Every structure is written in C-alpha cells, then in structure tokens.
Amino acid sequence: MMKPLSLAALGLGLAACMPTQHPSYLVSAADPAVGTRPPAYSSVTAGIRGYDVVEPLDWRELNRRVGPQGNPERGDSDDAARRGR
C-alpha cells in the first residue's frame, strides 16, 4: 500500500513543477500572426556557369594563378622557383 501511495505523491509533485503554458518556441510555428517571407521566383538555371572549350594554356602560369601568393615585401616570393633554382 505504501509503494503506490509514494508513487502517486511523486507523480503529483512532478506535475506541480510543469509549466501551465506551452513554451513559445513550440507554439510560434502554429501562430498565424507570425510573419513570413512571401514566395519569390527563382530560375532553375540561376547560377549556372558556361564551360566553353578554350585553347590550352601554359600549366605553369595556371599553377601560379591558383597557388598561394607570396608577400614580396618579406622576400618569400617564388621567383627563385620560376628561374629553376
């Protein structure tokens, strides 16, 4: 008899700690007064780049364009590497 009574008291004690209203972050999704962005048109091909055929370029110059750029004031440029040293 004591065990069911203590479980009931524990349940009522925990129920008293629960908030009476739902948290606002759960209710705001169902609130029709909350403003939303109007739908906007977006083209299916928006952001597409054209990759046309081009003439072959010097691979060394292409590597210099995409490689890390040295600071010429500090002297860490890759001029020596370009000359083959």
Backbone as XML, in Angstrom:
<?xml version="1.0"?>
<chain id="A" units="angstrom">
  <residue number="1" name="MET">
    <atom name="N" x="0.826" y="-1.197" z="0.000"/>
    <atom name="CA" x="0.000" y="0.000" z="0.000"/>
    <atom name="C" x="0.865" y="1.254" z="0.000"/>
  </residue>
  <residue number="2" name="MET">
    <atom name="N" x="1.996" y="1.181" z="0.652"/>
    <atom name="CA" x="2.852" y="2.361" z="0.769"/>
    <atom name="C" x="3.518" y="2.700" z="-0.565"/>
  </residue>
  <residue number="3" name="LYS">
    <atom name="N" x="3.851" y="1.665" z="-1.336"/>
    <atom name="CA" x="4.536" y="1.894" z="-2.604"/>
    <atom name="C" x="3.648" y="2.643" z="-3.604"/>
  </residue>
  <residue number="4" name="PRO">
    <atom name="N" x="2.395" y="2.263" z="-3.848"/>
    <atom name="CA" x="1.547" y="3.026" z="-4.781"/>
    <atom name="C" x="1.281" y="4.451" z="-4.296"/>
  </residue>
  <residue number="5" name="LEU">
    <atom name="N" x="1.161" y="4.608" z="-2.992"/>
    <atom name="CA" x="0.911" y="5.940" z="-2.447"/>
    <atom name="C" x="2.116" y="6.854" z="-2.648"/>
  </residue>
  <residue number="6" name="SER">
    <atom name="N" x="3.333" y="6.319" z="-2.484"/>
    <atom name="CA" x="4.534" y="7.137" z="-2.682"/>
    <atom name="C" x="4.725" y="7.459" z="-4.169"/>
  </residue>
  <residue number="7" name="LEU">
    <atom name="N" x="4.390" y="6.520" z="-5.054"/>
    <atom name="CA" x="4.466" y="6.803" z="-6.485"/>
    <atom name="C" x="3.463" y="7.883" z="-6.895"/>
  </residue>
  <residue number="8" name="ALA">
    <atom name="N" x="2.284" y="7.859" z="-6.341"/>
    <atom name="CA" x="1.277" y="8.877" z="-6.644"/>
    <atom name="C" x="1.736" y="10.245" z="-6.139"/>
  </residue>
  <residue number="9" name="ALA">
    <atom name="N" x="2.336" y="10.285" z="-4.968"/>
    <atom name="CA" x="2.822" y="11.552" z="-4.422"/>
    <atom name="C" x="3.970" y="12.094" z="-5.269"/>
  </residue>
  <residue number="10" name="LEU">
    <atom name="N" x="4.830" y="11.203" z="-5.727"/>
    <atom name="CA" x="5.929" y="11.622" z="-6.586"/>
    <atom name="C" x="5.391" y="12.171" z="-7.908"/>
  </residue>
  <residue number="11" name="GLY">
    <atom name="N" x="4.398" y="11.502" z="-8.480"/>
    <atom name="CA" x="3.788" y="11.965" z="-9.731"/>
    <atom name="C" x="3.127" y="13.320" z="-9.574"/>
  </residue>
  <residue number="12" name="LEU">
    <atom name="N" x="2.407" y="13.528" z="-8.500"/>
    <atom name="CA" x="1.764" y="14.827" z="-8.259"/>
    <atom name="C" x="2.805" y="15.916" z="-8.006"/>
  </residue>
  <residue number="13" name="GLY">
    <atom name="N" x="3.880" y="15.565" z="-7.335"/>
    <atom name="CA" x="4.947" y="16.544" z="-7.079"/>
    <atom name="C" x="5.628" y="16.975" z="-8.377"/>
  </residue>
  <residue number="14" name="LEU">
    <atom name="N" x="5.876" y="16.010" z="-9.253"/>
    <atom name="CA" x="6.481" y="16.364" z="-10.529"/>
    <atom name="C" x="5.515" y="17.128" z="-11.426"/>
  </residue>
  <residue number="15" name="ALA">
    <atom name="N" x="4.248" y="16.816" z="-11.374"/>
    <atom name="CA" x="3.253" y="17.525" z="-12.170"/>
    <atom name="C" x="3.134" y="18.978" z="-11.731"/>
  </residue>
  <residue number="16" name="ALA">
    <atom name="N" x="3.375" y="19.247" z="-10.467"/>
    <atom name="CA" x="3.295" y="20.623" z="-9.980"/>
    <atom name="C" x="4.444" y="21.470" z="-10.508"/>
  </residue>
  <residue number="17" name="CYS">
    <atom name="N" x="5.535" y="20.838" z="-10.919"/>
    <atom name="CA" x="6.690" y="21.571" z="-11.438"/>
    <atom name="C" x="6.567" y="21.897" z="-12.930"/>
  </residue>
  <residue number="18" name="MET">
    <atom name="N" x="5.616" y="21.336" z="-13.602"/>
    <atom name="CA" x="5.463" y="21.552" z="-15.037"/>
    <atom name="C" x="4.845" y="22.923" z="-15.302"/>
  </residue>
  <residue number="19" name="PRO">
    <atom name="N" x="5.263" y="23.602" z="-16.368"/>
    <atom name="CA" x="4.668" y="24.906" z="-16.693"/>
    <atom name="C" x="3.225" y="24.725" z="-17.167"/>
  </residue>
  <residue number="20" name="THR">
    <atom name="N" x="2.411" y="25.747" z="-16.943"/>
    <atom name="CA" x="0.998" y="25.653" z="-17.315"/>
    <atom name="C" x="0.783" y="25.956" z="-18.795"/>
  </residue>
  <residue number="21" name="GLN">
    <atom name="N" x="1.668" y="26.723" z="-19.414"/>
    <atom name="CA" x="1.541" y="27.037" z="-20.835"/>
    <atom name="C" x="2.684" y="26.378" z="-21.592"/>
  </residue>
  <residue number="22" name="HIS">
    <atom name="N" x="2.451" y="26.155" z="-22.867"/>
    <atom name="CA" x="3.495" y="25.588" z="-23.708"/>
    <atom name="C" x="4.574" y="26.635" z="-23.956"/>
  </residue>
  <residue number="23" name="PRO">
    <atom name="N" x="5.818" y="26.218" z="-24.144"/>
    <atom name="CA" x="6.879" y="27.186" z="-24.445"/>
    <atom name="C" x="6.595" y="27.912" z="-25.763"/>
  </residue>
  <residue number="24" name="SER">
    <atom name="N" x="6.995" y="29.162" z="-25.835"/>
    <atom name="CA" x="6.667" y="29.990" z="-27.006"/>
    <atom name="C" x="7.336" y="29.478" z="-28.275"/>
  </residue>
  <residue number="25" name="TYR">
    <atom name="N" x="8.504" y="28.860" z="-28.178"/>
    <atom name="CA" x="9.169" y="28.384" z="-29.387"/>
    <atom name="C" x="8.444" y="27.188" z="-29.987"/>
  </residue>
  <residue number="26" name="LEU">
    <atom name="N" x="7.618" y="26.499" z="-29.204"/>
    <atom name="CA" x="6.830" y="25.401" z="-29.754"/>
    <atom name="C" x="5.514" y="25.896" z="-30.344"/>
  </residue>
  <residue number="27" name="VAL">
    <atom name="N" x="4.971" y="26.956" z="-29.797"/>
    <atom name="CA" x="3.671" y="27.448" z="-30.229"/>
    <atom name="C" x="3.798" y="28.393" z="-31.413"/>
  </residue>
  <residue number="28" name="SER">
    <atom name="N" x="4.938" y="29.069" z="-31.593"/>
    <atom name="CA" x="5.054" y="30.094" z="-32.632"/>
    <atom name="C" x="4.937" y="29.521" z="-34.042"/>
  </residue>
  <residue number="29" name="ALA">
    <atom name="N" x="5.248" y="28.247" z="-34.242"/>
    <atom name="CA" x="5.123" y="27.660" z="-35.573"/>
    <atom name="C" x="3.662" y="27.542" z="-35.985"/>
  </residue>
  <residue number="30" name="ALA">
    <atom name="N" x="2.753" y="27.422" z="-35.061"/>
    <atom name="CA" x="1.335" y="27.296" z="-35.370"/>
    <atom name="C" x="0.600" y="28.625" z="-35.301"/>
  </residue>
  <residue number="31" name="ASP">
    <atom name="N" x="1.292" y="29.695" z="-34.991"/>
    <atom name="CA" x="0.653" y="31.004" z="-34.844"/>
    <atom name="C" x="0.478" y="31.651" z="-36.216"/>
  </residue>
  <residue number="32" name="PRO">
    <atom name="N" x="-0.745" y="31.919" z="-36.667"/>
    <atom name="CA" x="-0.939" y="32.531" z="-37.987"/>
    <atom name="C" x="-0.540" y="34.004" z="-38.030"/>
  </residue>
  <residue number="33" name="ALA">
    <atom name="N" x="-0.326" y="34.629" z="-36.897"/>
    <atom name="CA" x="0.047" y="36.042" z="-36.873"/>
    <atom name="C" x="1.541" y="36.254" z="-37.103"/>
  </residue>
  <residue number="34" name="VAL">
    <atom name="N" x="2.321" y="35.186" z="-37.071"/>
    <atom name="CA" x="3.759" y="35.303" z="-37.281"/>
    <atom name="C" x="4.011" y="35.588" z="-38.757"/>
  </residue>
  <residue number="35" name="GLY">
    <atom name="N" x="4.799" y="36.608" z="-39.050"/>
    <atom name="CA" x="5.079" y="36.989" z="-40.425"/>
    <atom name="C" x="6.078" y="36.055" z="-41.090"/>
  </residue>
  <residue number="36" name="THR">
    <atom name="N" x="5.893" y="35.854" z="-42.371"/>
    <atom name="CA" x="6.814" y="35.037" z="-43.157"/>
    <atom name="C" x="7.162" y="35.780" z="-44.435"/>
  </residue>
  <residue number="37" name="ARG">
    <atom name="N" x="8.235" y="35.353" z="-45.094"/>
    <atom name="CA" x="8.604" y="35.954" z="-46.364"/>
    <atom name="C" x="7.655" y="35.483" z="-47.452"/>
  </residue>
  <residue number="38" name="PRO">
    <atom name="N" x="7.315" y="36.365" z="-48.370"/>
    <atom name="CA" x="6.478" y="35.914" z="-49.480"/>
    <atom name="C" x="7.315" y="35.048" z="-50.419"/>
  </residue>
  <residue number="39" name="PRO">
    <atom name="N" x="6.692" y="34.098" z="-51.094"/>
    <atom name="CA" x="7.454" y="33.259" z="-52.018"/>
    <atom name="C" x="7.967" y="34.090" z="-53.186"/>
  </residue>
  <residue number="40" name="ALA">
    <atom name="N" x="9.175" y="33.817" z="-53.629"/>
    <atom name="CA" x="9.787" y="34.559" z="-54.726"/>
    <atom name="C" x="10.181" y="33.584" z="-55.832"/>
  </residue>
  <residue number="41" name="TYR">
    <atom name="N" x="10.166" y="34.056" z="-57.054"/>
    <atom name="CA" x="10.533" y="33.225" z="-58.185"/>
    <atom name="C" x="12.044" y="33.091" z="-58.250"/>
  </residue>
  <residue number="42" name="SER">
    <atom name="N" x="12.495" y="31.886" z="-58.509"/>
    <atom name="CA" x="13.909" y="31.625" z="-58.697"/>
    <atom name="C" x="14.048" y="30.727" z="-59.917"/>
  </residue>
  <residue number="43" name="SER">
    <atom name="N" x="14.846" y="31.162" z="-60.862"/>
    <atom name="CA" x="15.019" y="30.410" z="-62.091"/>
    <atom name="C" x="15.738" y="29.096" z="-61.817"/>
  </residue>
  <residue number="44" name="VAL">
    <atom name="N" x="15.383" y="28.080" z="-62.589"/>
    <atom name="CA" x="16.011" y="26.772" z="-62.415"/>
    <atom name="C" x="17.487" y="26.831" z="-62.795"/>
  </residue>
  <residue number="45" name="THR">
    <atom name="N" x="17.825" y="27.669" z="-63.761"/>
    <atom name="CA" x="19.204" y="27.755" z="-64.244"/>
    <atom name="C" x="19.970" y="28.906" z="-63.600"/>
  </residue>
  <residue number="46" name="ALA">
    <atom name="N" x="19.502" y="29.419" z="-62.502"/>
    <atom name="CA" x="20.205" y="30.512" z="-61.837"/>
    <atom name="C" x="21.539" y="30.016" z="-61.284"/>
  </residue>
  <residue number="47" name="GLY">
    <atom name="N" x="22.617" y="30.741" z="-61.557"/>
    <atom name="CA" x="23.927" y="30.395" z="-61.032"/>
    <atom name="C" x="24.691" y="29.399" z="-61.877"/>
  </residue>
  <residue number="48" name="ILE">
    <atom name="N" x="24.181" y="29.048" z="-63.030"/>
    <atom name="CA" x="24.874" y="28.101" z="-63.902"/>
    <atom name="C" x="25.960" y="28.837" z="-64.673"/>
  </residue>
  <residue number="49" name="ARG">
    <atom name="N" x="27.153" y="28.265" z="-64.724"/>
    <atom name="CA" x="28.261" y="28.847" z="-65.486"/>
    <atom name="C" x="28.451" y="28.057" z="-66.759"/>
  </residue>
  <residue number="50" name="GLY">
    <atom name="N" x="28.804" y="28.762" z="-67.796"/>
    <atom name="CA" x="29.085" y="28.087" z="-69.056"/>
    <atom name="C" x="30.547" y="27.681" z="-69.115"/>
  </residue>
  <residue number="51" name="TYR">
    <atom name="N" x="30.807" y="26.451" z="-69.483"/>
    <atom name="CA" x="32.167" y="25.948" z="-69.609"/>
    <atom name="C" x="32.417" y="25.653" z="-71.085"/>
  </residue>
  <residue number="52" name="ASP">
    <atom name="N" x="32.845" y="26.670" z="-71.812"/>
    <atom name="CA" x="33.112" y="26.521" z="-73.231"/>
    <atom name="C" x="34.527" y="25.985" z="-73.439"/>
  </residue>
  <residue number="53" name="VAL">
    <atom name="N" x="34.748" y="25.478" z="-74.629"/>
    <atom name="CA" x="36.061" y="24.967" z="-74.989"/>
    <atom name="C" x="37.014" y="26.146" z="-75.172"/>
  </residue>
  <residue number="54" name="VAL">
    <atom name="N" x="38.198" y="26.055" z="-74.591"/>
    <atom name="CA" x="39.194" y="27.119" z="-74.691"/>
    <atom name="C" x="40.491" y="26.520" z="-75.214"/>
  </residue>
  <residue number="55" name="GLU">
    <atom name="N" x="41.378" y="27.391" z="-75.614"/>
    <atom name="CA" x="42.696" y="26.955" z="-76.077"/>
    <atom name="C" x="43.528" y="26.514" z="-74.874"/>
  </residue>
  <residue number="56" name="PRO">
    <atom name="N" x="44.438" y="25.569" z="-75.066"/>
    <atom name="CA" x="45.302" y="25.149" z="-73.955"/>
    <atom name="C" x="46.205" y="26.293" z="-73.512"/>
  </residue>
  <residue number="57" name="LEU">
    <atom name="N" x="46.408" y="26.383" z="-72.201"/>
    <atom name="CA" x="47.255" y="27.417" z="-71.617"/>
    <atom name="C" x="48.486" y="26.769" z="-70.994"/>
  </residue>
  <residue number="58" name="ASP">
    <atom name="N" x="49.462" y="27.598" z="-70.672"/>
    <atom name="CA" x="50.681" y="27.129" z="-70.024"/>
    <atom name="C" x="50.334" y="26.658" z="-68.608"/>
  </residue>
  <residue number="59" name="TRP">
    <atom name="N" x="50.655" y="25.417" z="-68.279"/>
    <atom name="CA" x="50.276" y="24.870" z="-66.988"/>
    <atom name="C" x="51.025" y="25.534" z="-65.847"/>
  </residue>
  <residue number="60" name="ARG">
    <atom name="N" x="52.222" y="26.059" z="-66.092"/>
    <atom name="CA" x="52.957" y="26.745" z="-65.025"/>
    <atom name="C" x="52.246" y="28.036" z="-64.623"/>
  </residue>
  <residue number="61" name="GLU">
    <atom name="N" x="51.771" y="28.784" z="-65.612"/>
    <atom name="CA" x="51.058" y="30.024" z="-65.315"/>
    <atom name="C" x="49.728" y="29.732" z="-64.612"/>
  </residue>
  <residue number="62" name="LEU">
    <atom name="N" x="49.052" y="28.673" z="-65.009"/>
    <atom name="CA" x="47.807" y="28.303" z="-64.319"/>
    <atom name="C" x="48.077" y="27.937" z="-62.866"/>
  </residue>
  <residue number="63" name="ASN">
    <atom name="N" x="49.164" y="27.224" z="-62.599"/>
    <atom name="CA" x="49.519" y="26.876" z="-61.219"/>
    <atom name="C" x="49.838" y="28.118" z="-60.401"/>
  </residue>
  <residue number="64" name="ARG">
    <atom name="N" x="50.473" y="29.107" z="-60.996"/>
    <atom name="CA" x="50.783" y="30.352" z="-60.271"/>
    <atom name="C" x="49.511" y="31.108" z="-59.910"/>
  </residue>
  <residue number="65" name="ARG">
    <atom name="N" x="48.507" y="31.032" z="-60.786"/>
    <atom name="CA" x="47.251" y="31.749" z="-60.508"/>
    <atom name="C" x="46.511" y="31.159" z="-59.317"/>
  </residue>
  <residue number="66" name="VAL">
    <atom name="N" x="46.514" y="29.845" z="-59.195"/>
    <atom name="CA" x="45.739" y="29.209" z="-58.133"/>
    <atom name="C" x="46.560" y="28.895" z="-56.892"/>
  </residue>
  <residue number="67" name="GLY">
    <atom name="N" x="47.876" y="29.024" z="-56.966"/>
    <atom name="CA" x="48.737" y="28.711" z="-55.829"/>
    <atom name="C" x="48.762" y="29.836" z="-54.819"/>
  </residue>
  <residue number="68" name="PRO">
    <atom name="N" x="49.376" y="29.590" z="-53.655"/>
    <atom name="CA" x="49.484" y="30.645" z="-52.639"/>
    <atom name="C" x="50.365" y="31.785" z="-53.148"/>
  </residue>
  <residue number="69" name="GLN">
    <atom name="N" x="49.932" y="32.996" z="-52.863"/>
    <atom name="CA" x="50.653" y="34.180" z="-53.303"/>
    <atom name="C" x="51.644" y="34.597" z="-52.222"/>
  </residue>
  <residue number="70" name="GLY">
    <atom name="N" x="52.870" y="34.824" z="-52.598"/>
    <atom name="CA" x="53.900" y="35.245" z="-51.651"/>
    <atom name="C" x="53.847" y="36.750" z="-51.413"/>
  </residue>
  <residue number="71" name="ASN">
    <atom name="N" x="54.400" y="37.172" z="-50.313"/>
    <atom name="CA" x="54.470" y="38.582" z="-49.962"/>
    <atom name="C" x="55.830" y="39.096" z="-50.431"/>
  </residue>
  <residue number="72" name="PRO">
    <atom name="N" x="55.893" y="39.942" z="-51.484"/>
    <atom name="CA" x="57.187" y="40.386" z="-51.992"/>
    <atom name="C" x="57.972" y="41.248" z="-51.000"/>
  </residue>
  <residue number="73" name="GLU">
    <atom name="N" x="57.299" y="41.880" z="-50.036"/>
    <atom name="CA" x="57.999" y="42.697" z="-49.050"/>
    <atom name="C" x="58.793" y="41.823" z="-48.079"/>
  </residue>
  <residue number="74" name="ARG">
    <atom name="N" x="58.330" y="40.600" z="-47.834"/>
    <atom name="CA" x="59.025" y="39.701" z="-46.920"/>
    <atom name="C" x="60.071" y="38.868" z="-47.639"/>
  </residue>
  <residue number="75" name="GLY">
    <atom name="N" x="60.068" y="38.883" z="-48.956"/>
    <atom name="CA" x="61.046" y="38.124" z="-49.698"/>
    <atom name="C" x="60.690" y="36.655" z="-49.857"/>
  </residue>
  <residue number="76" name="ASP">
    <atom name="N" x="59.407" y="36.302" z="-49.670"/>
    <atom name="CA" x="59.045" y="34.895" z="-49.815"/>
    <atom name="C" x="58.318" y="34.631" z="-51.130"/>
  </residue>
  <residue number="77" name="SER">
    <atom name="N" x="58.666" y="35.396" z="-52.150"/>
    <atom name="CA" x="58.070" y="35.120" z="-53.448"/>
    <atom name="C" x="58.733" y="33.898" z="-54.056"/>
  </residue>
  <residue number="78" name="ASP">
    <atom name="N" x="58.123" y="33.372" z="-55.090"/>
    <atom name="CA" x="58.668" y="32.157" z="-55.686"/>
    <atom name="C" x="59.425" y="32.468" z="-56.982"/>
  </residue>
  <residue number="79" name="ASP">
    <atom name="N" x="60.105" y="33.617" z="-57.013"/>
    <atom name="CA" x="60.895" y="33.973" z="-58.198"/>
    <atom name="C" x="62.046" y="32.986" z="-58.424"/>
  </residue>
  <residue number="80" name="ALA">
    <atom name="N" x="62.676" y="32.516" z="-57.347"/>
    <atom name="CA" x="63.760" y="31.561" z="-57.480"/>
    <atom name="C" x="63.252" y="30.245" z="-58.049"/>
  </residue>
  <residue number="81" name="ALA">
    <atom name="N" x="62.045" y="29.853" z="-57.661"/>
    <atom name="CA" x="61.481" y="28.609" z="-58.194"/>
    <atom name="C" x="61.169" y="28.756" z="-59.677"/>
  </residue>
  <residue number="82" name="ARG">
    <atom name="N" x="60.768" y="29.952" z="-60.095"/>
    <atom name="CA" x="60.456" y="30.183" z="-61.503"/>
    <atom name="C" x="61.723" y="30.111" z="-62.354"/>
  </residue>
  <residue number="83" name="ARG">
    <atom name="N" x="62.845" y="30.526" z="-61.783"/>
    <atom name="CA" x="64.115" y="30.514" z="-62.538"/>
    <atom name="C" x="64.781" y="29.141" z="-62.492"/>
  </residue>
  <residue number="84" name="GLY">
    <atom name="N" x="64.239" y="28.224" z="-61.718"/>
    <atom name="CA" x="64.778" y="26.876" z="-61.665"/>
    <atom name="C" x="65.860" y="26.683" z="-60.642"/>
  </residue>
  <residue number="85" name="ARG">
    <atom name="N" x="65.939" y="27.504" z="-59.602"/>
    <atom name="CA" x="66.942" y="27.347" z="-58.556"/>
    <atom name="C" x="66.458" y="26.515" z="-57.433"/>
  </residue>
</chain>
